[in-house]
Amino acid sequence: MRFLLVLALGLVVVPVAAQDMPPAFKRCLPCHAIGEGATNKLGPELNGVVGRPAADAYGYSYSAAMLAAQVDGLEWTRQTLTQFLKRPKHLVVGTSMSFAGMTDRAEIDAIIDYLASFDSGGGRVVP
Ligand code: HEC
C-alpha cells in the first residue's frame, strides 16, 4: 500500500516539475541538472542557484575563472544571471561553460524564473 502511494506520488511529482520547464531550458539540460536528486554533470547542479555565490555547488570542479569570480564576490542574482546567460564568457572571462549565450530576453527571464523556483535541496519554492 505504502509502495503504491510512493509510486503514485512519484508519477505525479515528476511530470509537474517537467511541465512548467520553459522550452529554452532544454538547452541547459545536456550539462545541468535541477530538482530533486540533481547531481553535478558536465556542469554543476543548479538547485537554489539564484542567491547562491558563484562556484558553490558541492563537489563540483569549477574553472579557475569561476573560483576567482567567487573570491571577487560574484553572486548569482537575476541581474548577474541575465548577464551570464547572454554572454557567459563575457561576465566570467575564462569560464569552462561552453555555451555561446542567448539573446532573447523573454527566454532568459523564463529560465531565471524556473531556476528561482527550486530551493537548494531541489524542492519547489513556487507550486
Ligand atoms: C555545454 C555544457 C553547458 C551548457 C549547454 C550550459 N552550461 Fe552552464 N555551466 C557549464 C559548466 C561546465 C559550468 C562551470 C563553469 C566554470 O566552472 O567556469 C557551468 C556553470 C553555470 C552556472 C554557474 C553555476 C555556479 O554554481 O556558479 C550557471 C548559473 C549556469 N551554468 C547556467 C546555465 C544555464 C541556465 C544554461 C542553459 C541556458 C547553461 N548553463 C548551459 C556547462 C554548460
Backbone and ligand atoms as CSV (ligand in chain L), in Angstrom:
chain,resi,resn,atom,element,x,y,z
A,1,MET,N,N,0.834,-1.215,0.000
A,1,MET,CA,C,0.000,0.000,0.000
A,1,MET,C,C,0.862,1.257,0.000
A,2,ARG,N,N,1.809,1.276,0.965
A,2,ARG,CA,C,2.712,2.431,1.023
A,2,ARG,C,C,3.518,2.529,-0.274
A,3,PHE,N,N,3.920,1.373,-0.788
A,3,PHE,CA,C,4.703,1.342,-2.026
A,3,PHE,C,C,3.900,1.961,-3.174
A,4,LEU,N,N,2.626,1.593,-3.230
A,4,LEU,CA,C,1.773,2.114,-4.302
A,4,LEU,C,C,1.603,3.623,-4.172
A,5,LEU,N,N,1.503,4.072,-2.922
A,5,LEU,CA,C,1.332,5.501,-2.673
A,5,LEU,C,C,2.567,6.264,-3.153
A,6,VAL,N,N,3.759,5.741,-2.797
A,6,VAL,CA,C,5.015,6.370,-3.210
A,6,VAL,C,C,5.101,6.386,-4.727
A,7,LEU,N,N,4.708,5.284,-5.311
A,7,LEU,CA,C,4.740,5.165,-6.769
A,7,LEU,C,C,3.816,6.211,-7.396
A,8,ALA,N,N,2.631,6.330,-6.834
A,8,ALA,CA,C,1.651,7.279,-7.372
A,8,ALA,C,C,2.152,8.713,-7.215
A,9,LEU,N,N,2.745,9.006,-6.039
A,9,LEU,CA,C,3.283,10.352,-5.815
A,9,LEU,C,C,4.393,10.648,-6.811
A,10,GLY,N,N,5.247,9.668,-7.010
A,10,GLY,CA,C,6.341,9.832,-7.961
A,10,GLY,C,C,5.826,10.164,-9.336
A,11,LEU,N,N,4.782,9.495,-9.734
A,11,LEU,CA,C,4.200,9.726,-11.062
A,11,LEU,C,C,3.626,11.124,-11.175
A,12,VAL,N,N,3.099,11.635,-10.059
A,12,VAL,CA,C,2.523,12.980,-10.086
A,12,VAL,C,C,3.620,14.041,-10.049
A,13,VAL,N,N,4.594,13.835,-9.145
A,13,VAL,CA,C,5.607,14.869,-8.910
A,13,VAL,C,C,6.500,15.097,-10.126
A,14,VAL,N,N,6.951,14.033,-10.759
A,14,VAL,CA,C,7.897,14.202,-11.855
A,14,VAL,C,C,7.321,15.019,-13.013
A,15,PRO,N,N,6.132,14.659,-13.505
A,15,PRO,CA,C,5.615,15.466,-14.613
A,15,PRO,C,C,5.331,16.911,-14.227
A,16,VAL,N,N,4.978,17.182,-12.967
A,16,VAL,CA,C,4.682,18.562,-12.577
A,16,VAL,C,C,5.934,19.429,-12.717
A,17,ALA,N,N,7.095,18.878,-12.269
A,17,ALA,CA,C,8.334,19.637,-12.383
A,17,ALA,C,C,8.705,19.863,-13.844
A,18,ALA,N,N,8.456,18.851,-14.660
A,18,ALA,CA,C,8.838,18.964,-16.066
A,18,ALA,C,C,7.859,19.843,-16.839
A,19,GLN,N,N,6.618,19.845,-16.375
A,19,GLN,CA,C,5.541,20.535,-17.077
A,19,GLN,C,C,5.794,22.035,-17.289
A,20,ASP,N,N,6.292,22.688,-16.223
A,20,ASP,CA,C,6.469,24.138,-16.332
A,20,ASP,C,C,7.888,24.504,-16.748
A,21,MET,N,N,8.650,23.530,-17.184
A,21,MET,CA,C,10.004,23.838,-17.638
A,21,MET,C,C,9.921,24.646,-18.933
A,22,PRO,N,N,10.538,25.833,-18.949
A,22,PRO,CA,C,10.470,26.605,-20.185
A,22,PRO,C,C,11.250,25.888,-21.289
A,23,PRO,N,N,10.741,25.891,-22.518
A,23,PRO,CA,C,11.396,25.174,-23.603
A,23,PRO,C,C,12.884,25.538,-23.728
A,24,ALA,N,N,13.229,26.796,-23.467
A,24,ALA,CA,C,14.621,27.233,-23.623
A,24,ALA,C,C,15.560,26.508,-22.658
A,25,PHE,N,N,15.005,26.002,-21.541
A,25,PHE,CA,C,15.862,25.323,-20.555
A,25,PHE,C,C,16.402,23.998,-21.098
A,26,LYS,N,N,15.769,23.495,-22.164
A,26,LYS,CA,C,16.264,22.246,-22.785
A,26,LYS,C,C,17.711,22.420,-23.236
A,27,ARG,N,N,18.091,23.651,-23.530
A,27,ARG,CA,C,19.464,23.914,-23.980
A,27,ARG,C,C,20.467,23.751,-22.840
A,28,CYS,N,N,19.995,23.793,-21.606
A,28,CYS,CA,C,20.878,23.666,-20.450
A,28,CYS,C,C,21.005,22.204,-20.007
A,29,LEU,N,N,19.985,21.394,-20.324
A,29,LEU,CA,C,19.907,20.028,-19.795
A,29,LEU,C,C,21.044,19.087,-20.187
A,30,PRO,N,N,21.670,19.251,-21.345
A,30,PRO,CA,C,22.801,18.353,-21.631
A,30,PRO,C,C,23.896,18.469,-20.574
A,31,CYS,N,N,23.999,19.603,-19.931
A,31,CYS,CA,C,25.112,19.831,-18.997
A,31,CYS,C,C,24.667,20.047,-17.553
A,32,HIS,N,N,23.415,20.411,-17.325
A,32,HIS,CA,C,22.978,20.763,-15.967
A,32,HIS,C,C,21.756,19.971,-15.532
A,33,ALA,N,N,21.715,19.641,-14.240
A,33,ALA,CA,C,20.529,19.027,-13.657
A,33,ALA,C,C,19.972,19.966,-12.597
A,34,ILE,N,N,18.661,19.875,-12.374
A,34,ILE,CA,C,17.999,20.673,-11.335
A,34,ILE,C,C,16.840,19.854,-10.807
A,35,GLY,N,N,16.470,20.100,-9.550
A,35,GLY,CA,C,15.346,19.381,-8.963
A,35,GLY,C,C,15.827,18.322,-7.980
A,36,GLU,N,N,14.853,17.539,-7.509
A,36,GLU,CA,C,15.121,16.504,-6.519
A,36,GLU,C,C,16.232,15.559,-7.010
A,37,GLY,N,N,17.268,15.386,-6.193
A,37,GLY,CA,C,18.311,14.419,-6.531
A,37,GLY,C,C,19.251,14.864,-7.643
A,38,ALA,N,N,19.201,16.127,-8.031
A,38,ALA,CA,C,20.072,16.614,-9.104
A,38,ALA,C,C,21.540,16.487,-8.693
A,39,THR,N,N,22.361,16.041,-9.613
A,39,THR,CA,C,23.793,15.898,-9.327
A,39,THR,C,C,24.588,16.712,-10.344
A,40,ASN,N,N,25.865,16.910,-10.039
A,40,ASN,CA,C,26.727,17.607,-10.982
A,40,ASN,C,C,26.931,16.737,-12.217
A,41,LYS,N,N,26.835,17.346,-13.376
A,41,LYS,CA,C,27.091,16.618,-14.628
A,41,LYS,C,C,28.332,17.254,-15.251
A,42,LEU,N,N,28.256,17.590,-16.526
A,42,LEU,CA,C,29.345,18.355,-17.139
A,42,LEU,C,C,29.410,19.730,-16.456
A,43,GLY,N,N,28.243,20.244,-16.093
A,43,GLY,CA,C,28.163,21.493,-15.338
A,43,GLY,C,C,27.612,21.212,-13.947
A,44,PRO,N,N,27.703,22.180,-13.036
A,44,PRO,CA,C,27.208,21.983,-11.669
A,44,PRO,C,C,25.684,21.898,-11.603
A,45,GLU,N,N,25.180,21.202,-10.566
A,45,GLU,CA,C,23.720,21.182,-10.369
A,45,GLU,C,C,23.266,22.605,-10.028
A,46,LEU,N,N,22.042,22.949,-10.384
A,46,LEU,CA,C,21.603,24.343,-10.288
A,46,LEU,C,C,20.542,24.589,-9.222
A,47,ASN,N,N,20.377,23.651,-8.263
A,47,ASN,CA,C,19.379,23.875,-7.214
A,47,ASN,C,C,19.735,25.087,-6.361
A,48,GLY,N,N,18.793,25.992,-6.226
A,48,GLY,CA,C,18.992,27.157,-5.368
A,48,GLY,C,C,20.033,28.136,-5.887
A,49,VAL,N,N,20.309,28.083,-7.186
A,49,VAL,CA,C,21.411,28.897,-7.719
A,49,VAL,C,C,21.119,30.400,-7.615
A,50,VAL,N,N,19.849,30.779,-7.676
A,50,VAL,CA,C,19.536,32.208,-7.553
A,50,VAL,C,C,19.717,32.603,-6.081
A,51,GLY,N,N,20.692,33.468,-5.828
A,51,GLY,CA,C,21.012,33.869,-4.466
A,51,GLY,C,C,22.234,33.155,-3.918
A,52,ARG,N,N,22.793,32.246,-4.738
A,52,ARG,CA,C,23.964,31.463,-4.322
A,52,ARG,C,C,25.235,32.162,-4.816
A,53,PRO,N,N,26.331,32.101,-4.056
A,53,PRO,CA,C,27.578,32.652,-4.587
A,53,PRO,C,C,28.011,31.837,-5.805
A,54,ALA,N,N,28.771,32.432,-6.700
A,54,ALA,CA,C,29.304,31.681,-7.840
A,54,ALA,C,C,30.189,30.558,-7.304
A,55,ALA,N,N,30.257,29.467,-8.071
A,55,ALA,CA,C,31.150,28.340,-7.757
A,55,ALA,C,C,30.865,27.718,-6.396
A,56,ASP,N,N,29.594,27.472,-6.078
A,56,ASP,CA,C,29.248,26.981,-4.746
A,56,ASP,C,C,28.565,25.610,-4.724
A,57,ALA,N,N,28.473,24.934,-5.867
A,57,ALA,CA,C,27.841,23.602,-5.859
A,57,ALA,C,C,28.819,22.600,-5.243
A,58,TYR,N,N,28.330,21.841,-4.277
A,58,TYR,CA,C,29.185,20.919,-3.528
A,58,TYR,C,C,29.800,19.864,-4.463
A,59,GLY,N,N,31.121,19.713,-4.366
A,59,GLY,CA,C,31.796,18.641,-5.086
A,59,GLY,C,C,32.030,18.891,-6.560
A,60,TYR,N,N,31.708,20.075,-7.056
A,60,TYR,CA,C,31.924,20.338,-8.474
A,60,TYR,C,C,33.282,21.003,-8.685
A,61,SER,N,N,33.960,20.580,-9.736
A,61,SER,CA,C,35.296,21.098,-10.043
A,61,SER,C,C,35.196,22.300,-10.985
A,62,TYR,N,N,35.151,23.486,-10.416
A,62,TYR,CA,C,34.981,24.697,-11.226
A,62,TYR,C,C,36.286,25.115,-11.895
A,63,SER,N,N,36.153,25.931,-12.929
A,63,SER,CA,C,37.325,26.517,-13.584
A,63,SER,C,C,37.978,27.513,-12.618
A,64,ALA,N,N,39.240,27.791,-12.867
A,64,ALA,CA,C,39.946,28.792,-12.055
A,64,ALA,C,C,39.225,30.134,-12.175
A,65,ALA,N,N,38.674,30.401,-13.372
A,65,ALA,CA,C,37.996,31.681,-13.600
A,65,ALA,C,C,36.760,31.821,-12.708
A,66,MET,N,N,35.977,30.721,-12.589
A,66,MET,CA,C,34.755,30.797,-11.773
A,66,MET,C,C,35.115,30.876,-10.291
A,67,LEU,N,N,36.162,30.179,-9.886
A,67,LEU,CA,C,36.596,30.247,-8.482
A,67,LEU,C,C,37.068,31.667,-8.145
A,68,ALA,N,N,37.756,32.289,-9.100
A,68,ALA,CA,C,38.217,33.670,-8.882
A,68,ALA,C,C,37.025,34.618,-8.799
A,69,ALA,N,N,35.983,34.334,-9.592
A,69,ALA,CA,C,34.784,35.184,-9.566
A,69,ALA,C,C,34.118,35.102,-8.193
A,70,GLN,N,N,34.136,33.908,-7.587
A,70,GLN,CA,C,33.565,33.775,-6.245
A,70,GLN,C,C,34.363,34.623,-5.245
A,71,VAL,N,N,35.688,34.538,-5.347
A,71,VAL,CA,C,36.545,35.321,-4.449
A,71,VAL,C,C,36.277,36.818,-4.630
A,72,ASP,N,N,36.001,37.198,-5.888
A,72,ASP,CA,C,35.691,38.607,-6.175
A,72,ASP,C,C,34.292,39.007,-5.709
A,73,GLY,N,N,33.525,38.038,-5.208
A,73,GLY,CA,C,32.217,38.360,-4.654
A,73,GLY,C,C,31.047,38.204,-5.601
A,74,LEU,N,N,31.266,37.486,-6.731
A,74,LEU,CA,C,30.139,37.298,-7.660
A,74,LEU,C,C,29.065,36.423,-7.017
A,75,GLU,N,N,27.856,36.940,-7.007
A,75,GLU,CA,C,26.716,36.185,-6.514
A,75,GLU,C,C,25.704,36.090,-7.645
A,76,TRP,N,N,24.988,34.951,-7.713
A,76,TRP,CA,C,24.001,34.790,-8.786
A,76,TRP,C,C,22.675,35.431,-8.410
A,77,THR,N,N,22.434,36.571,-8.980
A,77,THR,CA,C,21.165,37.283,-8.812
A,77,THR,C,C,20.497,37.282,-10.181
A,78,ARG,N,N,19.294,37.823,-10.251
A,78,ARG,CA,C,18.630,37.912,-11.558
A,78,ARG,C,C,19.509,38.694,-12.529
A,79,GLN,N,N,20.132,39.748,-12.008
A,79,GLN,CA,C,20.930,40.612,-12.870
A,79,GLN,C,C,22.197,39.914,-13.380
A,80,THR,N,N,22.944,39.278,-12.463
A,80,THR,CA,C,24.190,38.635,-12.904
A,80,THR,C,C,23.888,37.398,-13.760
A,81,LEU,N,N,22.799,36.700,-13.442
A,81,LEU,CA,C,22.441,35.545,-14.274
A,81,LEU,C,C,22.056,35.988,-15.682
A,82,THR,N,N,21.363,37.119,-15.775
A,82,THR,CA,C,20.992,37.631,-17.105
A,82,THR,C,C,22.252,37.933,-17.902
A,83,GLN,N,N,23.197,38.597,-17.264
A,83,GLN,CA,C,24.469,38.905,-17.952
A,83,GLN,C,C,25.191,37.623,-18.354
A,84,PHE,N,N,25.223,36.654,-17.437
A,84,PHE,CA,C,25.949,35.409,-17.695
A,84,PHE,C,C,25.314,34.649,-18.854
A,85,LEU,N,N,23.978,34.565,-18.857
A,85,LEU,CA,C,23.310,33.783,-19.902
A,85,LEU,C,C,23.397,34.466,-21.268
A,86,LYS,N,N,23.495,35.781,-21.264
A,86,LYS,CA,C,23.672,36.494,-22.536
A,86,LYS,C,C,25.036,36.176,-23.135
A,87,ARG,N,N,26.070,36.275,-22.326
A,87,ARG,CA,C,27.445,36.052,-22.792
A,87,ARG,C,C,28.279,35.498,-21.644
A,88,PRO,N,N,28.212,34.163,-21.440
A,88,PRO,CA,C,28.939,33.577,-20.298
A,88,PRO,C,C,30.402,34.017,-20.249
A,89,LYS,N,N,31.053,33.994,-21.393
A,89,LYS,CA,C,32.496,34.277,-21.408
A,89,LYS,C,C,32.813,35.766,-21.271
A,90,HIS,N,N,31.775,36.554,-21.306
A,90,HIS,CA,C,31.957,37.991,-21.147
A,90,HIS,C,C,31.942,38.343,-19.655
A,91,LEU,N,N,30.973,37.754,-18.927
A,91,LEU,CA,C,30.885,38.038,-17.485
A,91,LEU,C,C,32.022,37.345,-16.727
A,92,VAL,N,N,32.263,36.069,-17.063
A,92,VAL,CA,C,33.325,35.317,-16.384
A,92,VAL,C,C,34.350,34.911,-17.449
A,93,VAL,N,N,35.308,35.770,-17.662
A,93,VAL,CA,C,36.320,35.527,-18.687
A,93,VAL,C,C,37.098,34.264,-18.323
A,94,GLY,N,N,37.076,33.288,-19.244
A,94,GLY,CA,C,37.803,32.045,-18.985
A,94,GLY,C,C,36.937,30.944,-18.389
A,95,THR,N,N,35.616,31.163,-18.306
A,95,THR,CA,C,34.741,30.106,-17.780
A,95,THR,C,C,34.786,28.879,-18.687
A,96,SER,N,N,34.598,27.711,-18.083
A,96,SER,CA,C,34.591,26.471,-18.861
A,96,SER,C,C,33.190,26.144,-19.377
A,97,MET,N,N,32.220,27.037,-19.158
A,97,MET,CA,C,30.872,26.778,-19.693
A,97,MET,C,C,30.883,27.063,-21.198
A,98,SER,N,N,30.825,25.982,-21.985
A,98,SER,CA,C,30.881,26.106,-23.444
A,98,SER,C,C,29.487,26.376,-23.989
A,99,PHE,N,N,29.053,27.570,-23.832
A,99,PHE,CA,C,27.715,27.968,-24.271
A,99,PHE,C,C,27.849,29.399,-24.757
A,100,ALA,N,N,27.490,29.621,-26.002
A,100,ALA,CA,C,27.726,30.932,-26.614
A,100,ALA,C,C,26.930,32.035,-25.937
A,101,GLY,N,N,25.716,31.668,-25.491
A,101,GLY,CA,C,24.855,32.677,-24.886
A,101,GLY,C,C,23.556,32.773,-25.657
A,102,MET,N,N,22.611,33.506,-25.107
A,102,MET,CA,C,21.305,33.644,-25.740
A,102,MET,C,C,20.896,35.110,-25.726
A,103,THR,N,N,20.081,35.478,-26.700
A,103,THR,CA,C,19.759,36.896,-26.845
A,103,THR,C,C,18.323,37.227,-26.432
A,104,ASP,N,N,17.427,36.246,-26.541
A,104,ASP,CA,C,16.003,36.516,-26.303
A,104,ASP,C,C,15.750,36.777,-24.809
A,105,ARG,N,N,15.401,38.014,-24.479
A,105,ARG,CA,C,15.230,38.406,-23.083
A,105,ARG,C,C,14.102,37.624,-22.399
A,106,ALA,N,N,13.021,37.331,-23.156
A,106,ALA,CA,C,11.908,36.581,-22.574
A,106,ALA,C,C,12.344,35.157,-22.220
A,107,GLU,N,N,13.174,34.566,-23.063
A,107,GLU,CA,C,13.684,33.216,-22.785
A,107,GLU,C,C,14.590,33.236,-21.559
A,108,ILE,N,N,15.434,34.254,-21.471
A,108,ILE,CA,C,16.336,34.373,-20.313
A,108,ILE,C,C,15.508,34.531,-19.034
A,109,ASP,N,N,14.506,35.411,-19.069
A,109,ASP,CA,C,13.654,35.630,-17.893
A,109,ASP,C,C,12.940,34.346,-17.486
A,110,ALA,N,N,12.454,33.605,-18.482
A,110,ALA,CA,C,11.733,32.357,-18.185
A,110,ALA,C,C,12.668,31.345,-17.534
A,111,ILE,N,N,13.903,31.281,-18.000
A,111,ILE,CA,C,14.878,30.358,-17.404
A,111,ILE,C,C,15.178,30.771,-15.968
A,112,ILE,N,N,15.354,32.066,-15.727
A,112,ILE,CA,C,15.679,32.519,-14.365
A,112,ILE,C,C,14.486,32.281,-13.428
A,113,ASP,N,N,13.268,32.514,-13.903
A,113,ASP,CA,C,12.080,32.203,-13.092
A,113,ASP,C,C,12.090,30.722,-12.698
A,114,TYR,N,N,12.418,29.894,-13.682
A,114,TYR,CA,C,12.441,28.448,-13.444
A,114,TYR,C,C,13.523,28.090,-12.424
A,115,LEU,N,N,14.718,28.652,-12.601
A,115,LEU,CA,C,15.813,28.397,-11.652
A,115,LEU,C,C,15.408,28.829,-10.242
A,116,ALA,N,N,14.739,29.987,-10.156
A,116,ALA,CA,C,14.359,30.552,-8.857
A,116,ALA,C,C,13.278,29.726,-8.163
A,117,SER,N,N,12.630,28.832,-8.904
A,117,SER,CA,C,11.538,28.055,-8.311
A,117,SER,C,C,12.044,26.801,-7.591
A,118,PHE,N,N,13.364,26.582,-7.575
A,118,PHE,CA,C,13.935,25.437,-6.853
A,118,PHE,C,C,14.765,25.918,-5.677
A,119,ASP,N,N,14.541,25.335,-4.492
A,119,ASP,CA,C,15.393,25.676,-3.349
A,119,ASP,C,C,16.668,24.835,-3.401
A,120,SER,N,N,17.552,25.052,-2.440
A,120,SER,CA,C,18.871,24.409,-2.502
A,120,SER,C,C,18.782,22.887,-2.379
A,121,GLY,N,N,17.662,22.374,-1.871
A,121,GLY,CA,C,17.506,20.929,-1.778
A,121,GLY,C,C,16.791,20.331,-2.971
A,122,GLY,N,N,16.446,21.172,-3.927
A,122,GLY,CA,C,15.775,20.677,-5.129
A,122,GLY,C,C,14.260,20.675,-5.024
A,123,GLY,N,N,13.720,21.164,-3.885
A,123,GLY,CA,C,12.275,21.266,-3.744
A,123,GLY,C,C,11.760,22.490,-4.488
A,124,ARG,N,N,10.438,22.507,-4.733
A,124,ARG,CA,C,9.855,23.648,-5.432
A,124,ARG,C,C,9.478,24.730,-4.437
A,125,VAL,N,N,9.892,25.952,-4.725
A,125,VAL,CA,C,9.559,27.103,-3.904
A,125,VAL,C,C,8.183,27.622,-4.320
A,126,VAL,N,N,7.976,27.611,-5.621
A,126,VAL,CA,C,6.711,28.075,-6.174
A,126,VAL,C,C,5.944,26.837,-6.627
A,127,PRO,N,N,4.717,26.642,-6.171
A,127,PRO,CA,C,3.995,25.441,-6.550
A,127,PRO,C,C,3.672,25.403,-8.049
L,1,HEC,C1,C,27.982,22.565,-22.842
L,1,HEC,C2,C,27.615,22.468,-21.441
L,1,HEC,C3,C,26.812,23.584,-20.823
L,1,HEC,C4,C,25.621,24.146,-21.278
L,1,HEC,C5,C,24.870,23.840,-22.552
L,1,HEC,C6,C,25.219,25.083,-20.258
L,1,HEC,N1,N,26.124,25.099,-19.235
L,1,HEC,FE1,FE,26.034,26.218,-17.542
L,1,HEC,N2,N,27.841,25.535,-16.964
L,1,HEC,C7,C,28.594,24.595,-17.632
L,1,HEC,C8,C,29.866,24.424,-16.981
L,1,HEC,C9,C,30.991,23.487,-17.412
L,1,HEC,C10,C,29.864,25.323,-15.882
L,1,HEC,C11,C,31.001,25.564,-14.878
L,1,HEC,C12,C,31.724,26.815,-15.385
L,1,HEC,C13,C,33.050,27.117,-14.743
L,1,HEC,O1,O,33.480,26.441,-13.796
L,1,HEC,O2,O,33.695,28.071,-15.233
L,1,HEC,C14,C,28.558,25.993,-15.892
L,1,HEC,C15,C,28.159,26.948,-14.978
L,1,HEC,C16,C,26.896,27.517,-14.921
L,1,HEC,C17,C,26.436,28.393,-13.892
L,1,HEC,C18,C,27.218,28.858,-12.673
L,1,HEC,C19,C,26.869,27.893,-11.543
L,1,HEC,C20,C,27.637,28.082,-10.275
L,1,HEC,O3,O,27.488,27.203,-9.405
L,1,HEC,O4,O,28.371,29.059,-10.113
L,1,HEC,C21,C,25.138,28.704,-14.182
L,1,HEC,C22,C,24.206,29.592,-13.392
L,1,HEC,C23,C,24.813,28.032,-15.411
L,1,HEC,N3,N,25.904,27.310,-15.826
L,1,HEC,C24,C,23.580,28.090,-16.022
L,1,HEC,C25,C,23.309,27.543,-17.281
L,1,HEC,C26,C,22.037,27.690,-17.955
L,1,HEC,C27,C,20.812,28.358,-17.388
L,1,HEC,C28,C,22.178,27.076,-19.179
L,1,HEC,C29,C,21.168,26.997,-20.303
L,1,HEC,C30,C,20.757,28.234,-20.891
L,1,HEC,C31,C,23.530,26.530,-19.239
L,1,HEC,N4,N,24.177,26.837,-18.080
L,1,HEC,C32,C,24.057,25.824,-20.313
L,1,HEC,C33,C,28.215,23.902,-18.761
L,1,HEC,C34,C,27.107,24.198,-19.539
